[in-house]
Amino acid sequence: METIVLDIGETLVRDDRHWASWADWLGVPPHTLSALVGAAVAQGREATDALRILRPGMDVEEACRARAAAGRGEHLDESDLYQDVRPALGELRAAGVRVVVAGDGTVRAGELLRALDLPADLVVTSDEWGVRKPDPEFFARVAGASGAAPEATLYVGDHPADDLFPAAAAGLRTAHLRRGPYGHWWADHPDVVETADFRIDALTELVGLVGSGGASSDPAPDPASASASDSASDSASASASVGAKGVRRGALRSVR
């Protein structure tokens, strides 16, 4: 890989402060909003649907503007970064890899991120580009900012529908990160396993992928043994496939 491009929310930045501030704004306990966010994630819906459950009909963008006008807008500092961010990005650049940060976010979020002076060659948000994920144009912009061929560019993110699938459709290499609600909940979904070139648990694992040929970092099962195992387990798991696992599978496809 010549260029590694990283998502922002729940890839570099923890969303704890974000949701806690919304809970405070809406006057509900943080755990209530967190539970509703989790429910939205499990159903394959947008996490912001949790806000609309609490306030039906809410215009989230308008509410964001109201919060900013009240002096309770976005805030971001070093404590919001995951601990592996600086070590991983620093090692990647030391290895000669171009590092780009590109994900959904406001113009203000871009300013705050750049103020942290991350070891990255470019930091940009969707609002600065004027297009949000999973729009194909966003990933066309990613490809342009990469400075490398699509097959030499790796996009890293936690969200299957917003990061993994559209990046792969754009011809980029992909790494699915088991981090945050979406990253953990959908990590073992068949579509994620099939699509991701790599599946990782920490950004520091990216350093070992530099120059890698590209199969998933999780070992693939032996086809013969997998076939036998599947045949033996299909009838025993029929009811389960209609249960929770089936719900997760259908939910993800609905947002793909």
Secondary structure, 3 states (H helix, E strand, C coil): CCEEEECCECCCECCHHHHHHHHHHHCCCHHHHHHHHHHHHHCCCCCCHHHHHHCCCCCHHHHHHHHHHCCCCCCCCHHHECCCHHHHHHHHHHCCCEEEEEECCCHHHHHHHHHCCCCCCEEEEHHHHCCCCCCHHHHHHHHHHHCCCHHHEEEEECCHHHHHHHHHHCCCEEEEECCHHHHHHCCCCHHHHHHCCEEECCHHHHHHHCCCCCCCCCCCCCHHHHHHHHHHHHCCCHHHHHCHHHHHHHHHHHHC
